[in-house]
Amino acid sequence: MVPVRLHDVKKILIRAAKHPFDAASAAATLKQNTIATNVGNLIFSNAVFKHLKTADTEVEVNGPRLNGDPADAEAINERYDAFAIPLANAFRPSFMRHLDTLTRLVERLDIPVVVVGVGAQTDVHYDLDAVSGLNEQVRRFITAVLDRSASIGVRGEFTADYLRRLGFNDVEVIGCPSMYTHGPGFRIPGPTGTLDPETSVALSYTPWADDEGTAAALVESALREHSRVTYFPQESKDLSLLYWGDTSQLTGTSAEAPVHLTHPLMRPGRTVFPLDPRTWIRELAEHDFAFGTRLHGNVAALLAGVPAMLLAHDSRTLELARYLGLPHRRLSEVEGGTTVADLYEQVDTGDFNRGYDKRFEAYSAFLSKNGLDNCFAHGDGGAAFEAEMARTVFPPPVRPWAESADPETATRIAWLKERVDNAGQRTGKLSGRLNAMEIAQADNTRRLLDVEDRLEDMTKRVARLERAWPQRLAKRVRRILRRRQRPNKERS
């Protein structure tokens, strides 16, 4: 551990896919991946940007190439005074390639590096065996960070326990910076009365986390019992579906998950995709209740002042809900027949509201310990940030293009897009087969060269034998003749 104090810090680089004041269109979002595949990422990166921006500090982001390039280390060292890294569930198998890249970059940096929140991902039972295969890569990353900071901030006790078992003690539980967006004194609202059919309900949904169909049943309950339901998808693939459309209505294609426009959640006026946290929060503020499996979908609702219920389905959602005191239920423990109205009545804001100030103080102390001032303790409380945000004109949330386009045109574009995607998939498969064939050919070439080397060696040995054979034969003949002549000499 290296104690860090950065009283004279002037410029900080933040790992973030998009600058908070950049207004990216749907096309730009898809093309440049300005949401890093999930718009929820912008909730916490924007929060860290706001917190670290003071009158004496300039803050910049590294853009869609989130994990940097180790070759850029020298330029980063020269230009910045610190590198702040807000992360999500980075300790998971699918992120290891990116974590390795980020590790190599950090190892080359001479400036302080501060991880402002990171989590491990396993099941709701906190099965450490499921992440044991990541140990060496995670250990290398944490070692590199702690060589350049005083401590590392994690999202909850599960991740803290995991890192301590790897031998690291400079670990502090700080939750997710997104929940501290509004600073000290923030409180979330609880339910008032009961939900009625005219209540406006917002929902988020993670199909792959819904093994038992519990969340799907709640979605059906919402659609059946409430006339005003809005679905807020978050991933790039969802945005692509809304932006390009599909031919599912033409072909009759359907699925249990909302992956086609034929799904009930995709009915006209029911689905919106926010491209930026500000429009997301503003849109959610028009609703009376939010629920679902997406962590930041519920965080955005709470930041908008809307009661919300998180359905925790893995360690990352559960440890954050527990530490932050978020209203939540384990998805696996939601009883059959539970309705959205039931979830609303079960919202309990007591843990969050009672413990918020203490948790915010711990977060602020973590930043200070690592030499980072924040706008609430050392600035204007984020007023300048919010003023600039208010002046920025962001595109409205994206709705299915097919709702406003000419049906024939929409169908043709969707058909062409699907053909292009299918061609790309086939090309990818062919490229994979070609690569496999090239690898096999290279292996066969190596084997052939080995055989040729062995054959050449055998040929040389045969040649040596051929050269040596007459001499050996002559020697043998002479020995035989001498043995035959010896008895004759003895008789004479």
C-alpha positions in Angstrom: 0.0 0.0 0.0 1.2 3.5 -0.9 -0.4 6.4 1.1 -1.6 8.9 -1.4 -2.3 12.7 -0.9 -3.0 14.7 -4.0 -3.5 18.3 -2.7 -2.2 19.7 -5.9 -4.2 17.4 -8.3 -5.4 19.4 -11.3 -6.5 16.8 -13.8 -8.1 13.4 -13.3 -8.9 10.8 -15.9 -12.0 8.7 -15.3 -12.8 5.3 -16.9 -16.1 6.1 -18.6 -17.6 5.3 -21.9 -19.0 8.8 -22.5 -18.5 12.3 -21.2 -21.6 13.4 -19.1 -22.2 16.4 -21.3 -21.9 14.6 -24.7 -25.3 14.2 -26.4 -25.0 11.0 -28.4 -27.8 10.0 -30.9 -29.0 6.4 -31.1 -26.9 5.8 -34.2 -23.8 7.2 -32.5 -24.5 5.2 -29.3 -24.7 2.0 -31.3 -21.7 2.8 -33.6 -19.4 4.1 -30.9 -20.7 2.0 -28.0 -21.0 5.1 -25.8 -22.9 3.1 -23.1 -20.4 0.2 -22.9 -23.1 -2.2 -23.9 -25.4 -1.1 -21.0 -26.7 2.4 -20.3 -26.6 1.5 -16.6 -22.8 2.1 -16.8 -23.4 5.8 -17.4 -25.3 6.1 -14.1 -22.2 5.4 -11.9 -19.6 7.0 -14.2 -21.6 10.2 -14.4 -21.8 10.2 -10.6 -18.1 9.8 -10.1 -17.5 12.6 -12.7 -19.8 14.9 -10.7 -18.2 14.0 -7.4 -14.6 14.6 -8.5 -15.3 17.8 -10.4 -14.4 20.8 -8.3 -13.2 24.3 -9.0 -9.6 23.2 -8.7 -9.9 19.9 -10.6 -10.4 19.1 -14.3 -12.0 15.8 -15.1 -11.8 13.9 -18.4 -13.0 10.5 -19.5 -11.2 7.9 -21.6 -14.2 7.2 -23.9 -15.6 3.9 -25.3 -12.2 2.2 -25.2 -12.8 1.9 -21.5 -9.9 -0.3 -20.5 -7.3 1.7 -22.3 -4.2 0.6 -24.1 -1.0 -0.2 -22.1 0.9 1.7 -24.8 -0.9 4.9 -23.7 0.5 4.7 -20.2 3.3 7.2 -20.9 0.9 9.8 -22.3 -1.5 9.3 -19.3 1.4 9.7 -16.9 2.4 13.0 -18.5 -1.1 14.5 -18.9 -3.0 13.4 -15.7 -2.5 13.5 -11.9 -4.7 10.5 -11.1 -6.8 7.7 -12.8 -10.2 7.0 -11.2 -11.7 3.6 -12.2 -15.4 3.1 -11.4 -16.2 -0.5 -12.2 -19.3 -2.8 -12.0 -19.2 -6.6 -11.7 -15.7 -6.8 -13.1 -14.7 -10.0 -11.3 -16.5 -12.4 -13.6 -15.2 -14.8 -16.3 -16.5 -12.8 -19.2 -14.7 -9.7 -18.1 -11.3 -11.3 -17.6 -9.9 -10.4 -21.0 -10.7 -6.7 -20.3 -9.4 -6.9 -16.8 -6.1 -8.2 -18.1 -5.8 -5.2 -20.4 -6.7 -2.8 -17.7 -4.1 -4.5 -15.4 -1.4 -4.1 -17.9 -2.2 -0.4 -18.3 -2.2 0.2 -14.5 1.1 -1.6 -14.1 2.7 1.0 -16.4 1.2 4.0 -14.6 3.2 6.2 -12.2 0.2 8.2 -11.1 -2.3 7.3 -8.3 -4.9 4.8 -9.5 -8.2 4.6 -7.4 -10.9 2.0 -8.0 -14.1 3.6 -7.0 -16.3 0.6 -6.6 -15.9 -3.0 -8.0 -17.8 -6.2 -7.5 -17.4 -10.0 -7.9 -20.3 -11.9 -9.5 -21.6 -15.3 -8.5 -25.0 -16.6 -7.3 -27.2 -15.3 -4.5 -25.6 -17.9 -2.2 -22.2 -16.2 -2.5 -20.5 -19.2 -3.9 -16.8 -18.4 -3.8 -15.9 -21.5 -5.7 -17.6 -20.1 -8.8 -15.0 -17.3 -8.9 -11.9 -19.2 -7.7 -10.7 -19.6 -11.3 -10.3 -15.8 -11.5 -8.0 -15.6 -8.5 -4.7 -15.0 -10.1 -6.0 -12.4 -12.6 -7.9 -10.6 -9.9 -4.9 -10.8 -7.5 -2.6 -9.2 -10.2 -5.1 -6.4 -10.8 -5.6 -5.6 -7.1 -1.9 -5.7 -6.5 -1.3 -3.2 -9.3 -4.0 -0.9 -7.9 -2.9 -1.0 -4.3 0.7 -0.2 -5.3 -0.8 3.1 -6.5 -3.5 3.9 -3.9 -4.3 3.7 -0.2 -7.2 1.3 -0.5 -9.7 -0.2 -3.0 -13.4 0.5 -2.9 -15.8 -2.5 -3.4 -19.5 -2.7 -3.8 -20.4 -5.0 -0.8 -19.3 -7.4 1.8 -19.2 -10.4 -0.5 -16.6 -8.8 -2.7 -14.7 -7.5 0.4 -14.6 -11.1 1.8 -13.4 -12.4 -1.6 -10.5 -10.0 -1.8 -9.6 -10.6 1.9 -9.4 -14.3 1.2 -6.9 -13.4 -1.6 -4.8 -11.7 1.0 -5.8 -8.1 0.6 -6.8 -6.1 3.7 -6.9 -2.5 2.3 -10.4 -3.0 1.1 -13.4 -0.7 1.9 -17.1 -1.3 1.2 -18.5 1.8 -0.4 -21.5 0.5 -2.4 -22.0 2.1 -5.8 -21.3 5.8 -6.5 -24.5 6.1 -8.4 -26.5 6.0 -5.2 -24.6 9.1 -4.0 -25.4 11.2 -7.1 -27.4 13.7 -5.1 -25.0 14.0 -2.2 -25.6 14.1 1.6 -29.1 14.2 3.0 -30.7 12.3 0.1 -33.8 10.2 1.0 -36.0 7.8 -1.1 -39.8 7.8 -1.0 -41.9 4.9 0.3 -45.3 3.7 -0.9 -48.3 5.9 -0.4 -51.6 4.1 -0.5 -52.1 1.3 -3.0 -51.7 0.8 -6.7 -54.7 1.0 -8.9 -55.2 0.1 -12.6 -54.4 3.6 -13.7 -51.0 3.6 -11.8 -48.0 4.2 -14.0 -45.5 1.3 -13.6 -41.9 1.2 -14.9 -40.1 -2.1 -15.1 -36.7 -3.6 -16.0 -36.1 -7.2 -16.9 -33.1 -9.6 -17.2 -34.4 -12.7 -19.0 -31.3 -14.8 -18.4 -31.7 -14.3 -14.6 -35.3 -15.5 -14.5 -34.8 -19.3 -14.4 -38.1 -20.0 -12.7 -40.2 -17.5 -14.6 -40.9 -15.5 -11.5 -40.1 -12.1 -13.0 -42.0 -13.0 -16.2 -45.1 -13.7 -14.1 -44.7 -10.3 -12.5 -44.4 -8.7 -15.9 -47.7 -10.5 -16.9 -49.2 -9.2 -13.7 -48.2 -5.6 -14.5 -49.6 -5.9 -18.1 -52.8 -7.5 -16.9 -53.6 -5.2 -14.0 -52.2 -1.8 -15.0 -53.0 0.2 -18.2 -49.8 2.3 -18.0 -46.7 0.1 -18.1 -43.3 1.2 -19.5 -40.5 -1.2 -20.2 -37.0 0.3 -19.9 -34.4 -2.0 -21.6 -30.8 -1.2 -21.0 -28.5 -3.2 -23.3 -27.1 -2.3 -26.8 -28.9 -5.3 -28.3 -32.2 -3.9 -27.1 -31.4 -0.5 -28.6 -30.5 -2.1 -31.9 -33.9 -3.9 -31.9 -35.8 -0.6 -31.3 -33.6 1.3 -33.8 -33.7 -1.2 -36.7 -36.9 -3.1 -36.0 -37.4 -6.8 -36.9 -39.6 -9.0 -39.1 -41.1 -11.0 -36.2 -44.6 -9.8 -36.9 -44.2 -10.8 -40.5 -42.8 -14.2 -39.7 -44.8 -14.9 -36.6 -41.6 -15.2 -34.5 -42.0 -14.9 -30.8 -40.2 -15.7 -27.5 -40.8 -15.6 -23.8 -38.2 -12.9 -23.4 -38.6 -9.4 -24.9 -36.2 -10.1 -27.8 -38.7 -9.5 -30.6 -41.2 -6.8 -31.4 -44.0 -9.3 -31.0 -43.4 -9.5 -27.3 -46.2 -7.8 -25.2 -43.6 -5.4 -23.7 -42.8 -4.2 -27.1 -46.3 -3.1 -28.0 -46.7 0.5 -29.2 -46.0 3.1 -26.5 -44.7 0.6 -24.0 -41.0 0.5 -24.5 -38.4 3.3 -24.3 -34.6 3.2 -24.3 -32.9 6.1 -22.6 -29.5 7.1 -24.1 -28.4 9.1 -21.1 -29.0 9.1 -17.3 -30.6 12.5 -17.3 -33.3 11.6 -19.8 -33.7 8.2 -18.1 -34.3 9.8 -14.7 -36.6 12.4 -16.1 -38.7 9.8 -17.9 -38.9 7.6 -14.7 -40.1 10.6 -12.7 -43.4 10.4 -14.6 -44.1 7.0 -13.0 -45.5 5.9 -9.7 -43.6 2.7 -9.1 -40.7 0.8 -10.6 -39.6 -2.8 -10.1 -37.4 -5.3 -11.8 -34.1 -7.2 -11.9 -31.9 -4.4 -13.2 -29.9 -2.8 -10.5 -29.4 0.6 -12.1 -32.9 0.5 -13.5 -34.1 0.7 -9.9 -31.4 3.1 -8.9 -32.5 5.5 -11.6 -36.0 5.3 -10.4 -35.0 6.0 -6.8 -32.9 9.0 -7.9 -36.0 10.2 -9.7 -37.9 10.1 -6.4 -40.0 7.0 -7.4 -40.5 4.0 -5.0 -38.8 1.0 -6.4 -38.3 -2.7 -5.7 -35.2 -4.5 -6.8 -35.5 -8.3 -7.5 -32.1 -9.5 -6.5 -30.9 -12.5 -8.5 -27.1 -12.8 -8.0 -24.4 -11.7 -5.7 -23.8 -8.3 -7.4 -27.4 -7.2 -7.0 -27.8 -8.7 -3.5 -24.7 -7.4 -1.9 -25.4 -3.8 -3.1 -29.0 -4.0 -2.0 -27.9 -5.2 1.4 -25.2 -2.6 1.9 -27.1 0.3 0.6 -30.4 -0.7 2.2 -32.3 -0.7 -1.1 -35.8 -2.1 -1.0 -35.4 -5.6 -2.4 -36.6 -9.1 -2.5 -34.7 -12.2 -3.6 -36.2 -13.2 -6.9 -36.1 -16.9 -5.8 -38.1 -16.0 -2.7 -41.0 -14.2 -4.4 -44.0 -16.3 -3.8 -46.1 -17.5 -6.7 -49.1 -15.3 -7.3 -47.4 -12.2 -6.1 -48.6 -9.1 -8.0 -47.0 -5.8 -8.7 -49.3 -4.2 -6.1 -48.0 -6.7 -3.6 -44.4 -5.6 -4.3 -45.4 -2.0 -4.0 -46.8 -2.6 -0.5 -43.6 -4.4 0.5 -41.3 -1.5 -0.3 -39.4 -0.6 2.9 -37.2 2.5 2.8 -36.2 2.5 6.4 -32.7 0.9 6.1 -31.8 3.1 3.2 -32.9 6.4 4.8 -31.6 5.7 8.3 -28.2 4.6 7.0 -27.7 6.9 4.0 -25.7 9.7 5.6 -23.3 7.3 7.3 -22.7 5.4 4.1 -22.2 8.7 2.2 -19.6 9.8 4.8 -17.8 6.5 4.3 -17.7 7.0 0.6 -16.5 10.6 1.0 -13.8 9.4 3.5 -12.7 6.8 1.0 -12.2 9.4 -1.7 -10.3 11.7 0.8 -8.1 8.8 2.0 -7.1 8.3 -1.6 -6.3 11.9 -2.2 -9.5 12.8 -4.2 -11.5 15.8 -3.3 -15.2 15.7 -3.9 -17.7 18.5 -4.8 -19.7 18.1 -1.6 -16.9 18.4 0.9 -14.6 20.6 -1.2 -16.8 22.4 -3.7 -20.2 23.7 -4.7 -22.1 20.5 -4.1 -22.3 19.7 -7.8 -24.1 22.9 -8.7 -21.8 23.7 -11.7 -22.2 20.1 -12.9 -26.0 20.2 -12.7 -26.1 23.6 -14.4 -24.1 22.3 -17.3 -26.2 19.2 -17.5 -29.3 21.4 -17.6 -27.9 23.3 -20.6 -27.1 20.2 -22.5 -29.8 19.0 -25.0 -29.9 15.3 -25.0 -31.8 13.2 -27.5 -35.1 11.8 -26.2 -35.4 8.1 -25.2 -35.6 5.8 -28.2 -38.9 4.2 -29.1 -39.4 1.4 -31.6 -38.9 2.9 -35.0 -41.7 0.8 -36.4 -44.2 2.8 -34.3 -43.6 6.0 -36.4 -42.2 4.7 -39.7 -44.1 3.7 -42.8 -44.9 0.0 -42.1 -43.6 -1.2 -45.5 -40.4 0.8 -45.2 -39.9 -0.4 -41.6 -40.3 -4.0 -42.7 -37.9 -3.7 -45.7 -35.2 -2.0 -43.5 -35.6 -4.7 -40.8 -35.5 -7.5 -43.4 -32.3 -6.0 -44.9 -30.8 -5.6 -41.5 -31.5 -9.2 -40.6 -30.0 -10.3 -43.9 -26.9 -8.3 -43.2 -26.7 -9.7 -39.6 -27.2 -13.3 -40.9 -24.5 -12.7 -43.5 -22.2 -11.4 -40.9 -22.9 -14.4 -38.7 -22.2 -16.8 -41.6 -19.0 -14.9 -42.4 -18.0 -15.1 -38.8 -18.6 -18.9 -38.8 -16.7 -19.2 -42.1 -13.9 -17.1 -40.7 -13.8 -19.3 -37.7 -13.6 -22.5 -39.9 -11.0 -20.9 -42.0 -8.9 -20.0 -39.0 -9.3 -23.5 -37.7 -8.2 -24.9 -41.1 -5.2 -22.5 -41.2 -4.2 -23.7 -37.7 -4.6 -27.3 -38.8 -2.6 -26.7 -41.9 0.1 -25.0 -39.9 0.1 -28.0 -37.6 0.2 -30.4 -40.5 3.1 -28.4 -42.1 5.0 -28.6 -38.8 4.4 -32.4 -38.7 5.5 -32.7 -42.4 8.6 -30.8 -41.7 9.3 -33.0 -38.7 8.8 -36.1 -40.9 11.1 -34.6 -43.6 13.8 -33.9 -40.9 13.5 -37.5 -39.6 13.6 -38.9 -43.2 16.7 -36.8 -44.0 18.3 -38.1 -40.8 17.5 -41.6 -41.8 18.8 -41.0 -45.3 22.1 -39.8 -43.9 22.3 -42.8 -41.6 21.7 -45.2 -44.6 24.3 -43.3 -46.6 26.8 -43.8 -43.8 25.9 -47.5 -43.6 26.4 -47.8 -47.3 29.8 -46.2 -47.1 30.8 -48.3 -44.2 29.4 -51.6 -45.4 32.1 -52.6 -47.9 34.8 -51.9 -45.2 32.9 -53.9 -42.6 32.3 -56.7 -45.1 36.1 -56.8 -46.1 37.0 -56.9 -42.4 34.7 -59.8 -41.8 36.0 -61.7 -44.8 39.6 -61.2 -43.6 38.6 -62.4 -40.1 37.0 -65.5 -41.7 40.1 -66.2 -43.8 42.4 -65.8 -40.9 40.4 -68.3 -38.8 40.5 -70.8 -41.7 44.2 -70.3 -42.3 45.0 -70.8 -38.6 44.3 -74.6 -38.4 46.4 -75.2 -41.6 49.4 -73.5 -39.9 48.9 -75.5 -36.8 49.0 -78.8 -38.8 52.1 -77.9 -40.6 
